[in-house]
Amino acid sequence: MSVNYTGIALVLNCGSSSIKYQVVDTTQDAPLASGLVERVTDHNEGVRQIIADLSQPGSGVDLSTLTVVGHRVVQGGSEFTAPTVVTDEVEDHIAKLSTLAPLHNPANLAGITAARAAFPEIPHVVVFDTAFHATLPEAAYTYAIDRRVAEEHGVRRYGFHGTSHAYVSRETARLMGKAPEDVNIIVLHLGNGASACAVQGGRSVDTSMGLTPLEGLVMGTRSGDIDPAVVMHLGRTAGMDVDEVDALLNRQSGMLGLTGYSDMRDVWTAADQGDAAAKLGLEVYGRRIKGYIGKYLAEMGSVDAIVFTAGVGENDHGVRELATKGLAGLGIELDLERNDGRKKQATLVSTDASPVQIWVVPTNEEREIALQSVAAVS
């Protein structure tokens, strides 16, 4: 969809106990205002606090000029494949999809309901994390299980971090001086949650997260890819029930399970001090990323750029080195000097001779939500 329309959007990202917000003028790079309301027990009160903050003299915002209120929702299922103007029926559908994202959709929906009550005269638009991946080929989103079971229970690859992958892939194409449809890009969104995405000609054609955000790369506390028989094995040998295994794989695994630390800065410190578990954890982390780079290169046939983004991707030069070391034979050559340090702005970190460019591009999911929301009502 086009993202060139202009307007002013209030973007809300609602969690169970917090609301992040930005006011974005799509003609300006920097937000007009941003903030975080924490310890939210009632989303109506949280939205009222945001309105009060933005109504203060000197906030830089005139709420009467808002074009749209944009909302992030994690799971859109197969029903929502594009930015969607909110209606009562849309809210009902989001609620039904909560079975696929029980930790996220209910909180996202509570924020939508509260914001619609506070801004009844302004259109509201939902941007779904899963929507960018609606272009996945059937062979990419289909799991090899009984088709009737899969269809009845919505078992398929949905993918997540879609707003980040959309923004970063399009921005990388711009930095390369090319149109999105003319380049193939592998986006590595590496944070506490992490996912890889193959973007071919501006369209997501494969991504590492699946039915839930558990599949794929090693993350802060999530295991990523694992033999599904581990679930049955732990049930039989350790007496663990489904909820216990769920907690193990989502909250007690990943780098935390491997090293005792979920923050990569702590992992590197431990590794530098000779901690064998930390060293192994880093090797596992980098090896998994390399596997997805190779997979997506094979699937797309050629790759023009690999781009690192999100908290770890933007700030951890060691992870970028781990993920690309030894890939010169595939045309992927990191420049260690360019790569050194944290990157607060878009930076080319490959060598001049590298056939595949390597970029660090800071993500901006709020801006992407604003752009898509304004476009949806223009």
Sine and cosine of phi, psi and omega as CSV:
sin_phi,cos_phi,sin_psi,cos_psi,sin_omega,cos_omega
0.00,0.00,0.41,-0.91,0.04,-1.00
-0.95,0.32,0.61,-0.79,0.04,-1.00
-0.82,-0.57,0.53,0.85,-0.08,-1.00
-0.97,-0.23,0.04,1.00,0.03,-1.00
-0.95,0.31,0.41,-0.91,-0.03,-1.00
-0.92,-0.40,0.55,-0.84,0.02,-1.00
0.13,-0.99,-0.02,-1.00,0.01,-1.00
-0.86,-0.51,0.83,-0.56,-0.08,-1.00
-0.86,-0.51,0.68,-0.73,0.24,-0.97
-1.00,-0.05,0.89,-0.46,-0.05,-1.00
-0.97,-0.25,0.80,-0.60,-0.01,-1.00
-0.88,-0.47,0.75,-0.66,0.08,-1.00
-0.84,-0.54,0.99,-0.16,-0.18,-0.98
-0.99,-0.16,0.84,-0.54,0.16,-0.99
-0.98,-0.19,-0.09,-1.00,-0.04,-1.00
-0.93,0.36,-0.49,0.87,-0.04,-1.00
-0.71,-0.70,0.26,0.96,0.01,-1.00
-0.45,-0.90,0.39,-0.92,0.08,-1.00
-0.72,-0.69,0.89,-0.46,0.14,-0.99
-1.00,-0.01,0.62,-0.78,0.00,-1.00
-0.60,-0.80,0.44,-0.90,0.15,-0.99
-0.59,-0.80,0.53,-0.85,0.22,-0.98
-0.94,-0.34,0.86,-0.51,-0.14,-0.99
-0.87,-0.50,0.84,-0.54,0.22,-0.98
-1.00,-0.04,0.91,-0.42,-0.14,-0.99
-0.92,0.40,-0.18,0.98,0.06,-1.00
-1.00,0.04,-0.10,1.00,-0.03,-1.00
-0.86,-0.51,0.55,-0.84,-0.02,-1.00
-0.95,0.31,-0.68,0.73,-0.06,-1.00
-1.00,0.00,0.56,-0.83,0.04,-1.00
-0.92,0.39,0.47,-0.88,0.07,-1.00
-0.94,0.33,-0.55,0.84,0.01,-1.00
-0.32,-0.95,0.41,-0.91,0.07,-1.00
-0.42,-0.91,0.36,-0.93,0.00,-1.00
-0.07,-1.00,-0.02,-1.00,-0.02,-1.00
-0.61,-0.80,0.81,-0.59,0.12,-0.99
-0.97,-0.24,0.87,-0.49,-0.08,-1.00
-0.95,-0.31,0.18,-0.98,0.02,-1.00
0.82,0.57,0.69,0.73,0.00,-1.00
-0.98,0.21,0.85,-0.53,0.12,-0.99
-0.96,-0.28,-0.31,0.95,0.04,-1.00
-0.63,-0.78,0.87,-0.49,-0.09,-1.00
-0.92,0.39,-0.45,0.89,0.08,-1.00
-0.88,0.47,-0.69,0.73,0.03,-1.00
-0.92,0.39,-0.61,0.79,0.03,-1.00
-0.88,0.48,-0.69,0.73,0.02,-1.00
-0.92,0.38,-0.62,0.78,0.06,-1.00
-0.87,0.49,-0.60,0.80,0.04,-1.00
-0.91,0.42,-0.64,0.77,0.04,-1.00
-0.89,0.45,-0.70,0.72,0.03,-1.00
-0.87,0.49,-0.68,0.74,0.02,-1.00
-0.89,0.46,-0.67,0.74,0.01,-1.00
-0.89,0.45,-0.69,0.73,-0.06,-1.00
-0.97,0.23,-0.26,0.97,0.01,-1.00
-1.00,0.02,-0.10,1.00,0.00,-1.00
-0.94,0.35,0.59,-0.81,0.10,-1.00
-0.85,0.53,0.69,-0.73,0.01,-1.00
1.00,0.03,0.04,1.00,0.01,-1.00
-0.94,0.35,-0.36,0.93,-0.04,-1.00
0.99,0.13,0.14,0.99,-0.08,-1.00
-0.79,-0.61,0.71,-0.71,0.17,-0.98
-0.93,-0.37,0.97,-0.26,-0.10,-0.99
-0.88,0.48,-0.38,0.93,-0.01,-1.00
-0.95,0.32,-0.22,0.98,-0.02,-1.00
-1.00,-0.08,0.00,1.00,-0.04,-1.00
-0.87,0.49,0.71,-0.71,0.07,-1.00
-1.00,0.03,-0.60,0.80,-0.16,-0.99
-0.30,-0.95,0.41,-0.91,0.20,-0.98
-0.94,-0.33,0.86,-0.51,-0.02,-1.00
-0.97,-0.23,0.67,-0.74,-0.07,-1.00
-0.83,-0.56,0.63,-0.77,0.15,-0.99
-1.00,-0.03,0.76,-0.65,0.16,-0.99
-0.79,-0.62,0.72,-0.69,-0.11,-0.99
-0.94,0.35,-0.77,0.63,-0.18,-0.98
-0.91,-0.43,0.89,-0.46,0.05,-1.00
-0.95,-0.30,-0.04,1.00,0.00,-1.00
0.86,0.50,-0.39,-0.92,0.08,-1.00
-1.00,0.00,-0.07,1.00,-0.02,-1.00
-0.98,0.22,-0.61,0.79,-0.11,-0.99
-0.92,-0.39,0.94,-0.34,-0.08,-1.00
-0.87,-0.48,0.17,0.98,-0.01,-1.00
-0.40,-0.91,0.26,-0.97,0.11,-0.99
-0.82,0.57,0.68,-0.73,-0.18,-0.98
-0.76,-0.65,0.78,-0.62,0.08,-1.00
-0.93,0.36,0.73,-0.68,-0.12,-0.99
-0.98,0.20,0.74,-0.67,0.18,-0.98
-0.75,-0.66,0.11,-0.99,0.06,-1.00
-0.86,0.50,-0.61,0.79,0.01,-1.00
-0.91,0.41,-0.64,0.77,0.04,-1.00
-0.89,0.45,-0.67,0.74,0.05,-1.00
-0.86,0.51,-0.66,0.75,0.01,-1.00
-0.88,0.47,-0.66,0.75,0.01,-1.00
-0.92,0.40,-0.65,0.76,0.03,-1.00
-0.88,0.47,-0.65,0.76,0.03,-1.00
-0.88,0.48,-0.66,0.75,-0.01,-1.00
-0.91,0.41,-0.50,0.87,0.00,-1.00
-0.98,0.22,-0.04,1.00,-0.01,-1.00
-0.89,0.45,-0.37,0.93,0.05,-1.00
-0.90,0.43,-0.43,0.90,0.02,-1.00
-1.00,0.02,-0.31,0.95,0.01,-1.00
-0.57,-0.82,0.92,0.39,-0.11,-0.99
-0.91,0.41,-0.37,0.93,0.00,-1.00
-1.00,0.05,-0.23,0.97,-0.14,-0.99
-0.86,-0.51,-0.80,0.60,-0.11,-0.99
-0.85,0.53,-0.66,0.75,0.01,-1.00
-0.86,0.50,-0.66,0.75,0.03,-1.00
-0.93,0.36,-0.67,0.75,0.06,-1.00
-0.85,0.53,-0.69,0.72,-0.03,-1.00
-0.92,0.39,-0.63,0.78,0.03,-1.00
-0.87,0.50,-0.63,0.78,0.04,-1.00
-0.93,0.38,-0.62,0.78,0.03,-1.00
-0.89,0.46,-0.73,0.68,-0.01,-1.00
-0.87,0.49,-0.69,0.72,0.00,-1.00
-0.91,0.41,-0.67,0.74,-0.04,-1.00
-0.94,0.35,-0.59,0.81,0.03,-1.00
-0.91,0.42,-0.59,0.81,0.05,-1.00
-0.93,0.36,-0.59,0.81,-0.03,-1.00
-0.98,0.20,-0.53,0.85,-0.02,-1.00
-0.81,-0.59,0.93,0.36,-0.11,-0.99
-0.95,0.31,-0.33,0.94,-0.06,-1.00
-1.00,-0.06,-0.10,1.00,-0.05,-1.00
-0.96,-0.27,0.68,-0.73,0.06,-1.00
-0.91,0.41,0.56,-0.83,0.03,-1.00
-0.89,-0.45,0.66,-0.75,-0.03,-1.00
-0.78,-0.63,0.66,-0.75,0.06,-1.00
-0.97,-0.23,0.75,-0.66,0.12,-0.99
-0.92,-0.40,0.86,-0.50,-0.11,-0.99
-1.00,-0.07,0.68,-0.74,0.07,-1.00
-0.85,0.53,-0.50,0.86,-0.08,-1.00
-1.00,0.10,-0.28,0.96,-0.20,-0.98
-0.89,0.45,-0.64,0.77,-0.02,-1.00
-0.86,0.51,-0.44,0.90,-0.04,-1.00
-1.00,-0.01,0.15,0.99,0.04,-1.00
-0.91,0.41,-0.27,0.96,0.00,-1.00
-1.00,0.06,0.01,1.00,0.02,-1.00
-0.83,0.56,0.71,-0.70,0.12,-0.99
-0.88,0.47,0.44,-0.90,-0.03,-1.00
-0.83,0.56,-0.63,0.78,-0.01,-1.00
-0.92,0.39,-0.38,0.93,0.00,-1.00
-1.00,0.10,-0.50,0.86,-0.04,-1.00
-0.99,-0.16,-0.06,1.00,-0.07,-1.00
-1.00,-0.05,0.78,-0.63,0.11,-0.99
-1.00,-0.02,0.52,-0.85,-0.05,-1.00
-1.00,0.08,0.89,0.45,0.13,-0.99
-0.84,-0.54,0.09,-1.00,-0.01,-1.00
-0.78,0.63,0.83,-0.56,-0.11,-0.99
-0.88,0.48,-0.61,0.79,-0.03,-1.00
-0.92,0.39,-0.64,0.76,0.05,-1.00
-0.90,0.43,-0.70,0.71,-0.02,-1.00
-0.88,0.48,-0.71,0.70,-0.02,-1.00
-0.92,0.40,-0.65,0.76,-0.05,-1.00
-0.91,0.40,-0.57,0.82,-0.11,-0.99
-0.93,-0.37,0.18,0.98,0.07,-1.00
0.91,0.41,0.54,0.84,-0.04,-1.00
-1.00,0.07,0.94,-0.34,0.02,-1.00
-0.24,-0.97,0.14,-0.99,0.09,-1.00
-0.99,0.16,0.82,-0.57,0.08,-1.00
-0.97,-0.25,-0.64,0.77,-0.05,-1.00
0.98,0.22,0.41,-0.91,-0.03,-1.00
-0.62,-0.79,-0.09,-1.00,-0.07,-1.00
0.86,0.52,0.43,0.91,-0.11,-0.99
-0.88,0.48,-0.62,0.78,0.00,-1.00
-0.91,0.41,-0.59,0.81,0.04,-1.00
-0.93,0.37,-0.74,0.68,0.00,-1.00
-0.88,0.48,-0.62,0.78,0.02,-1.00
-0.90,0.44,-0.76,0.65,-0.04,-1.00
-0.90,0.44,-0.75,0.66,-0.11,-0.99
-0.93,0.37,-0.64,0.76,0.00,-1.00
-0.92,0.40,-0.65,0.76,0.02,-1.00
-0.93,0.37,-0.65,0.76,0.01,-1.00
-0.92,0.40,-0.61,0.79,0.02,-1.00
-0.90,0.43,-0.67,0.74,0.06,-1.00
-0.86,0.51,-0.67,0.74,0.02,-1.00
-0.88,0.48,-0.69,0.72,0.00,-1.00
-0.90,0.45,-0.50,0.87,0.02,-1.00
-0.99,0.13,-0.09,1.00,-0.02,-1.00
0.97,0.24,0.46,0.89,-0.05,-1.00
-0.77,-0.64,0.32,-0.95,0.10,-1.00
-0.98,0.18,0.54,-0.84,0.00,-1.00
-0.81,0.58,-0.58,0.81,-0.04,-1.00
-0.95,0.32,-0.14,0.99,-0.06,-1.00
-0.97,-0.23,0.09,1.00,-0.04,-1.00
-0.70,-0.71,0.46,-0.89,0.14,-0.99
-0.94,-0.35,0.80,-0.60,-0.13,-0.99
-0.74,-0.67,0.66,-0.75,0.17,-0.99
-0.97,-0.25,0.88,-0.47,0.02,-1.00
-0.98,-0.18,0.78,-0.63,0.05,-1.00
-0.92,-0.40,0.99,-0.16,0.03,-1.00
-1.00,0.00,0.98,-0.19,-0.12,-0.99
-0.91,-0.42,0.96,-0.29,0.10,-1.00
-0.65,-0.76,-0.44,-0.90,0.11,-0.99
-0.87,0.49,-0.64,0.77,0.27,-0.96
-0.99,-0.12,0.57,-0.82,-0.09,-1.00
-0.61,-0.80,0.62,-0.79,0.07,-1.00
-0.47,-0.88,0.44,-0.90,0.07,-1.00
-0.93,-0.37,0.49,-0.87,0.00,-1.00
-0.60,-0.80,0.72,-0.69,0.11,-0.99
-1.00,-0.08,0.90,-0.43,-0.05,-1.00
-0.92,-0.39,0.95,-0.31,-0.07,-1.00
-0.95,-0.31,0.91,-0.41,0.00,-1.00
0.86,0.51,0.59,0.81,0.03,-1.00
1.00,0.09,0.01,1.00,-0.05,-1.00
-0.87,-0.49,0.67,-0.74,0.08,-1.00
-0.95,0.33,0.84,-0.54,0.00,-1.00
-0.90,-0.43,-0.17,0.99,0.13,-0.99
-0.23,-0.97,0.46,-0.89,0.02,-1.00
-0.43,-0.90,0.42,-0.91,-0.19,-0.98
-0.99,0.13,-0.54,0.84,0.05,-1.00
-0.97,0.26,0.45,-0.89,-0.16,-0.99
-0.86,-0.51,-0.85,-0.53,0.08,-1.00
-0.86,0.52,-0.60,0.80,0.04,-1.00
-0.75,-0.66,0.11,-0.99,0.05,-1.00
-0.97,0.24,0.20,0.98,-0.04,-1.00
-0.99,0.15,-0.53,0.85,-0.10,-0.99
-0.96,0.27,0.44,-0.90,0.18,-0.98
0.94,-0.34,-0.79,-0.62,-0.10,-1.00
-0.94,0.34,0.35,-0.94,0.16,-0.99
-0.94,0.35,0.70,-0.71,-0.07,-1.00
-0.83,-0.56,-0.13,-0.99,-0.04,-1.00
-0.86,0.51,-0.75,0.66,0.00,-1.00
-0.77,-0.63,0.00,1.00,-0.02,-1.00
-0.97,-0.23,0.57,-0.82,-0.10,-1.00
-0.95,0.31,-0.51,0.86,-0.20,-0.98
0.95,0.31,-0.41,-0.91,-0.08,-1.00
-0.81,0.59,0.71,-0.70,0.01,-1.00
-0.39,-0.92,0.51,-0.86,0.08,-1.00
-0.86,0.51,0.85,-0.52,-0.03,-1.00
-0.87,0.49,-0.35,0.94,0.03,-1.00
-0.93,0.37,-0.25,0.97,0.09,-1.00
-0.85,0.53,-0.59,0.81,0.00,-1.00
-0.88,0.48,-0.75,0.66,0.00,-1.00
-0.93,0.38,-0.63,0.78,-0.02,-1.00
-0.87,0.49,-0.71,0.70,-0.01,-1.00
-0.94,0.35,-0.51,0.86,0.08,-1.00
-0.91,0.41,-0.66,0.76,-0.06,-1.00
-0.98,0.20,-0.65,0.76,-0.14,-0.99
-0.99,-0.11,-0.50,0.87,-0.03,-1.00
-0.95,-0.31,-0.08,1.00,0.00,-1.00
0.93,0.37,0.40,0.92,-0.03,-1.00
-0.99,0.12,0.72,-0.69,0.05,-1.00
-1.00,0.07,0.03,-1.00,-0.10,-1.00
-0.86,0.51,-0.68,0.74,-0.03,-1.00
-0.91,0.41,-0.59,0.81,0.02,-1.00
-0.93,0.36,-0.65,0.76,0.04,-1.00
-0.93,0.37,-0.63,0.78,0.06,-1.00
-0.84,0.54,-0.74,0.68,0.02,-1.00
-0.90,0.45,-0.64,0.77,0.01,-1.00
-0.87,0.50,-0.77,0.64,-0.13,-0.99
-0.97,0.25,-0.50,0.86,-0.06,-1.00
-1.00,-0.06,-0.53,0.85,-0.15,-0.99
-0.84,-0.55,-0.18,0.98,-0.07,-1.00
-0.81,-0.59,0.25,0.97,-0.07,-1.00
-0.88,-0.47,-0.52,-0.86,-0.03,-1.00
0.86,0.51,-0.56,-0.83,-0.02,-1.00
-0.91,0.42,-0.53,0.85,0.04,-1.00
-0.88,0.47,-0.73,0.68,0.00,-1.00
-0.92,0.38,-0.60,0.80,-0.03,-1.00
-0.97,0.26,-0.62,0.79,-0.19,-0.98
-0.85,-0.53,-0.29,0.96,-0.11,-0.99
1.00,-0.04,-0.04,1.00,-0.02,-1.00
-0.76,-0.65,0.69,-0.72,0.08,-1.00
-0.99,-0.12,-0.31,0.95,0.02,-1.00
-1.00,0.00,0.83,-0.55,-0.07,-1.00
-0.89,0.46,-0.45,0.89,0.04,-1.00
-0.89,0.45,-0.64,0.77,0.03,-1.00
-0.94,0.35,-0.59,0.81,0.02,-1.00
-0.89,0.45,-0.72,0.70,0.00,-1.00
-0.90,0.44,-0.64,0.77,0.03,-1.00
-0.87,0.50,-0.71,0.70,0.01,-1.00
-0.90,0.44,-0.66,0.75,0.00,-1.00
-0.90,0.44,-0.66,0.75,0.02,-1.00
-0.90,0.44,-0.42,0.91,0.02,-1.00
-1.00,-0.01,0.12,0.99,0.09,-1.00
1.00,-0.07,0.16,0.99,-0.02,-1.00
-0.93,0.37,0.90,-0.44,-0.07,-1.00
-0.91,0.41,-0.63,0.78,-0.01,-1.00
-0.90,0.43,-0.63,0.78,0.02,-1.00
-0.92,0.40,-0.67,0.75,0.04,-1.00
-0.88,0.48,-0.70,0.72,0.02,-1.00
-0.90,0.43,-0.68,0.74,0.01,-1.00
-0.84,0.54,-0.67,0.74,0.03,-1.00
-0.91,0.41,-0.62,0.78,0.03,-1.00
-0.90,0.43,-0.68,0.73,0.03,-1.00
-0.89,0.46,-0.69,0.72,-0.02,-1.00
-0.86,0.51,-0.77,0.63,-0.02,-1.00
-0.92,0.39,-0.61,0.79,-0.01,-1.00
-0.89,0.46,-0.64,0.77,0.00,-1.00
-0.91,0.42,-0.66,0.75,0.02,-1.00
-0.89,0.45,-0.71,0.71,0.03,-1.00
-0.84,0.55,-0.65,0.76,0.00,-1.00
-0.86,0.51,-0.64,0.77,0.02,-1.00
-0.96,0.27,-0.57,0.82,0.10,-1.00
-0.85,0.52,-0.74,0.67,0.01,-1.00
-0.89,0.45,-0.66,0.75,0.01,-1.00
-0.87,0.50,-0.74,0.68,-0.07,-1.00
-0.96,0.27,-0.53,0.85,0.09,-1.00
-0.89,0.46,-0.68,0.73,0.02,-1.00
-0.91,0.41,-0.65,0.76,-0.04,-1.00
-0.93,0.37,-0.66,0.75,-0.04,-1.00
-1.00,0.06,-0.29,0.96,0.03,-1.00
1.00,0.03,-0.56,0.83,0.07,-1.00
-0.41,-0.91,0.45,-0.89,0.01,-1.00
-0.73,-0.68,0.74,-0.67,0.02,-1.00
-1.00,-0.02,-0.50,0.87,-0.05,-1.00
-0.40,-0.92,0.52,-0.85,0.20,-0.98
-0.90,-0.43,0.74,-0.67,-0.07,-1.00
-0.78,-0.63,0.73,-0.68,0.04,-1.00
-0.99,-0.17,0.67,-0.75,0.02,-1.00
-0.50,-0.87,0.07,-1.00,-0.03,-1.00
0.96,0.26,0.00,-1.00,-0.21,-0.98
-0.80,0.60,-0.76,0.65,0.01,-1.00
-0.97,0.23,-0.70,0.71,-0.04,-1.00
-0.87,0.50,-0.60,0.80,-0.04,-1.00
-0.99,0.14,-0.50,0.86,-0.20,-0.98
-0.94,-0.34,-0.23,0.97,-0.13,-0.99
-0.94,-0.35,1.00,-0.08,-0.02,-1.00
-0.92,0.40,-0.46,0.89,0.02,-1.00
-0.92,0.40,-0.64,0.77,0.05,-1.00
-0.91,0.41,-0.66,0.76,0.03,-1.00
-0.88,0.47,-0.61,0.79,0.05,-1.00
-0.93,0.37,-0.70,0.71,0.03,-1.00
-0.84,0.55,-0.67,0.74,-0.12,-0.99
-0.96,0.29,-0.33,0.94,-0.08,-1.00
-0.88,-0.48,-0.09,1.00,-0.04,-1.00
-0.90,0.44,0.73,-0.68,0.04,-1.00
0.99,0.13,0.17,0.99,-0.05,-1.00
-0.97,-0.24,0.24,0.97,0.00,-1.00
-0.86,0.52,-0.54,0.84,0.03,-1.00
-0.90,0.43,-0.30,0.95,0.05,-1.00
-0.98,-0.17,0.16,0.99,0.02,-1.00
0.99,0.12,0.36,0.93,-0.06,-1.00
-0.89,-0.46,0.97,-0.26,-0.10,-0.99
-0.80,-0.59,0.92,-0.39,0.01,-1.00
-0.99,0.10,0.68,-0.73,0.13,-0.99
-1.00,-0.03,0.93,-0.36,-0.12,-0.99
-0.89,0.46,-0.58,0.82,0.00,-1.00
-0.94,0.35,-0.72,0.70,0.03,-1.00
-0.90,0.44,-0.56,0.83,-0.07,-1.00
-0.97,0.26,-0.36,0.93,-0.15,-0.99
-0.88,0.48,0.71,-0.70,0.13,-0.99
1.00,0.02,0.09,-1.00,0.04,-1.00
-0.97,0.23,0.49,-0.87,-0.02,-1.00
-0.85,-0.52,0.93,-0.37,0.01,-1.00
-1.00,-0.02,-0.18,0.98,0.05,-1.00
-0.66,-0.75,0.27,-0.96,-0.03,-1.00
-0.84,0.55,0.76,-0.65,-0.10,-0.99
-0.62,-0.78,0.75,-0.66,0.13,-0.99
-0.99,0.15,0.83,-0.55,-0.08,-1.00
-0.87,-0.49,0.14,0.99,0.08,-1.00
-1.00,0.01,0.24,-0.97,0.07,-1.00
-0.96,0.28,0.33,-0.95,0.03,-1.00
-0.90,0.44,-0.43,0.90,-0.05,-1.00
-1.00,0.02,-0.11,0.99,-0.08,-1.00
-0.94,0.35,0.86,-0.51,0.04,-1.00
-0.88,0.48,-0.55,0.84,0.07,-1.00
-0.98,-0.20,0.85,-0.52,0.04,-1.00
-0.96,0.27,0.56,-0.83,0.07,-1.00
-0.87,-0.49,0.82,-0.57,-0.05,-1.00
-0.85,-0.53,0.46,-0.89,0.29,-0.96
-0.92,-0.40,0.87,-0.49,-0.04,-1.00
-0.77,-0.64,0.92,-0.38,0.03,-1.00
-0.86,0.52,0.72,-0.70,0.01,-1.00
-0.99,0.16,0.34,-0.94,0.04,-1.00
-0.50,-0.86,0.98,0.22,-0.08,-1.00
-0.91,0.42,-0.56,0.83,-0.01,-1.00
-0.91,0.42,-0.67,0.75,0.03,-1.00
-0.91,0.42,-0.65,0.76,0.02,-1.00
-0.89,0.46,-0.67,0.74,0.05,-1.00
-0.88,0.47,-0.67,0.74,0.02,-1.00
-0.88,0.47,-0.73,0.69,-0.02,-1.00
-0.87,0.49,-0.72,0.69,-0.02,-1.00
-0.93,0.36,-0.58,0.82,-0.01,-1.00
-0.93,0.36,-0.70,0.71,0.03,-1.00
-0.88,0.47,-0.68,0.73,0.01,-1.00
-0.88,0.47,-0.58,0.81,-0.07,-1.00
-0.93,0.37,-0.40,0.92,-0.03,-1.00
-0.93,-0.36,0.12,0.99,-0.03,-1.00
-1.00,-0.04,0.00,0.00,0.00,0.00
